[in-house]
Amino acid sequence: MAIQAINTQSVLLDTMTQLRGDAAVAPAQRSAEQDVNFTQVMQAALNTIDAQQHHAGQLQTAVETGQSDDLVGAMVASQKAGLSFSALVQVRNRLVSGFDEIMRMPV
């Protein structure tokens, strides 16, 4: 168990180091390298959250019907899906409030 935790931590640290390097790139270089489409990013986030919700539901159903004894895994998946959904709602609220502010601006 401890070896797996160390392995997971090293993977997480490697990912964080890579993200730090990506964040250090100047915004002008990032936009020149790749075009980011807001619609595609939001669609990908929605699909990921939907997949997490379905996976958590499947794990809960398996535990309830006795097909699986992994109650902890089902609860963790459920919590992850709930957290992802809460984050999505926060992003939506921020977008709506930003849109409302833009609409109230005098022309």
DRENDO-1510 file (C-alpha; in Angstrom, 1 decimal, always signed):
<recs>
REC; n; res; u; v; w
REC; 1; MET; +0.0; +0.0; +0.0 .
REC; 2; ALA; +2.7; +2.5; +0.9 .
REC; 3; ILE; +4.6; +1.8; -2.3 .
REC; 4; GLN; +1.5; +2.5; -4.3 .
REC; 5; ALA; +1.0; +5.8; -2.5 .
REC; 6; ILE; +4.6; +6.8; -3.2 .
REC; 7; ASN; +4.1; +5.9; -6.9 .
REC; 8; THR; +0.9; +7.9; -7.0 .
REC; 9; GLN; +2.7; +10.9; -5.3 .
REC; 10; SER; +5.5; +10.8; -7.8 .
REC; 11; VAL; +3.1; +10.7; -10.7 .
REC; 12; LEU; +1.2; +13.7; -9.2 .
REC; 13; LEU; +4.5; +15.6; -8.7 .
REC; 14; ASP; +5.5; +14.9; -12.3 .
REC; 15; THR; +2.2; +16.2; -13.5 .
REC; 16; MET; +2.4; +19.3; -11.4 .
REC; 17; THR; +5.9; +20.0; -12.7 .
REC; 18; GLN; +4.7; +19.6; -16.2 .
REC; 19; LEU; +1.8; +22.0; -15.6 .
REC; 20; ARG; +4.1; +24.5; -14.0 .
REC; 21; GLY; +6.3; +24.5; -17.1 .
REC; 22; ASP; +3.2; +24.9; -19.3 .
REC; 23; ALA; +2.0; +27.8; -17.2 .
REC; 24; ALA; +5.5; +29.5; -17.5 .
REC; 25; VAL; +5.1; +29.7; -21.3 .
REC; 26; ALA; +4.0; +33.2; -22.3 .
REC; 27; PRO; +0.3; +33.6; -23.3 .
REC; 28; ALA; +1.3; +34.8; -26.7 .
REC; 29; GLN; +3.2; +31.6; -27.4 .
REC; 30; ARG; +0.4; +29.4; -26.1 .
REC; 31; SER; -2.2; +31.0; -28.3 .
REC; 32; ALA; +0.2; +30.7; -31.3 .
REC; 33; GLU; +0.8; +27.1; -30.6 .
REC; 34; GLN; -2.8; +26.0; -30.2 .
REC; 35; ASP; -6.2; +27.5; -30.6 .
REC; 36; VAL; -8.5; +26.7; -27.7 .
REC; 37; ASN; -12.2; +26.6; -28.4 .
REC; 38; PHE; -14.3; +27.5; -25.4 .
REC; 39; THR; -17.2; +25.3; -26.6 .
REC; 40; GLN; -14.9; +22.3; -27.0 .
REC; 41; VAL; -13.4; +22.8; -23.5 .
REC; 42; MET; -16.9; +23.1; -21.9 .
REC; 43; GLN; -18.2; +20.1; -23.9 .
REC; 44; ALA; -15.2; +18.0; -22.8 .
REC; 45; ALA; -15.8; +19.0; -19.2 .
REC; 46; LEU; -19.5; +18.1; -19.4 .
REC; 47; ASN; -18.7; +14.8; -20.9 .
REC; 48; THR; -16.1; +14.0; -18.3 .
REC; 49; ILE; -18.5; +14.9; -15.4 .
REC; 50; ASP; -21.3; +12.9; -17.1 .
REC; 51; ALA; -19.0; +9.9; -17.3 .
REC; 52; GLN; -18.1; +10.2; -13.7 .
REC; 53; GLN; -21.7; +10.4; -12.7 .
REC; 54; HIS; -22.6; +7.3; -14.7 .
REC; 55; HIS; -19.6; +5.4; -13.3 .
REC; 56; ALA; -20.5; +6.3; -9.7 .
REC; 57; GLY; -24.1; +5.2; -10.4 .
REC; 58; GLN; -22.9; +1.9; -11.8 .
REC; 59; LEU; -20.7; +1.2; -8.8 .
REC; 60; GLN; -23.5; +2.1; -6.4 .
REC; 61; THR; -25.9; -0.2; -8.2 .
REC; 62; ALA; -23.3; -3.0; -8.1 .
REC; 63; VAL; -22.9; -2.6; -4.3 .
REC; 64; GLU; -26.7; -2.4; -3.8 .
REC; 65; THR; -27.4; -5.5; -5.8 .
REC; 66; GLY; -24.6; -7.5; -4.1 .
REC; 67; GLN; -22.5; -7.8; -7.3 .
REC; 68; SER; -19.6; -5.9; -5.6 .
REC; 69; ASP; -18.2; -5.5; -2.1 .
REC; 70; ASP; -16.3; -2.3; -2.9 .
REC; 71; LEU; -18.4; +0.1; -0.9 .
REC; 72; VAL; -15.4; +2.4; -0.4 .
REC; 73; GLY; -14.7; +2.6; -4.1 .
REC; 74; ALA; -18.4; +3.4; -4.8 .
REC; 75; MET; -18.4; +6.1; -2.1 .
REC; 76; VAL; -15.2; +7.7; -3.4 .
REC; 77; ALA; -16.5; +7.6; -7.0 .
REC; 78; SER; -19.7; +9.2; -5.8 .
REC; 79; GLN; -17.8; +11.9; -3.9 .
REC; 80; LYS; -15.6; +12.6; -6.9 .
REC; 81; ALA; -18.7; +12.9; -9.2 .
REC; 82; GLY; -20.4; +15.2; -6.6 .
REC; 83; LEU; -17.3; +17.5; -6.4 .
REC; 84; SER; -17.0; +17.7; -10.1 .
REC; 85; PHE; -20.6; +18.6; -10.5 .
REC; 86; SER; -20.3; +21.3; -7.8 .
REC; 87; ALA; -17.3; +22.8; -9.5 .
REC; 88; LEU; -19.3; +22.8; -12.8 .
REC; 89; VAL; -22.1; +24.6; -11.1 .
REC; 90; GLN; -19.7; +27.2; -9.7 .
REC; 91; VAL; -18.2; +27.8; -13.2 .
REC; 92; ARG; -21.7; +28.1; -14.6 .
REC; 93; ASN; -22.6; +30.7; -11.9 .
REC; 94; ARG; -19.5; +32.7; -12.6 .
REC; 95; LEU; -20.2; +32.7; -16.4 .
REC; 96; VAL; -23.8; +33.8; -15.9 .
REC; 97; SER; -22.7; +36.6; -13.5 .
REC; 98; GLY; -20.1; +37.8; -16.0 .
REC; 99; PHE; -22.6; +37.7; -18.8 .
REC; 100; ASP; -25.0; +39.7; -16.6 .
REC; 101; GLU; -22.3; +42.3; -15.9 .
REC; 102; ILE; -21.6; +42.7; -19.6 .
REC; 103; MET; -25.3; +43.1; -20.4 .
REC; 104; ARG; -25.5; +45.9; -17.8 .
REC; 105; MET; -22.6; +47.9; -19.2 .
REC; 106; PRO; -23.6; +51.2; -20.8 .
REC; 107; VAL; -22.9; +51.3; -24.5 .
</recs>
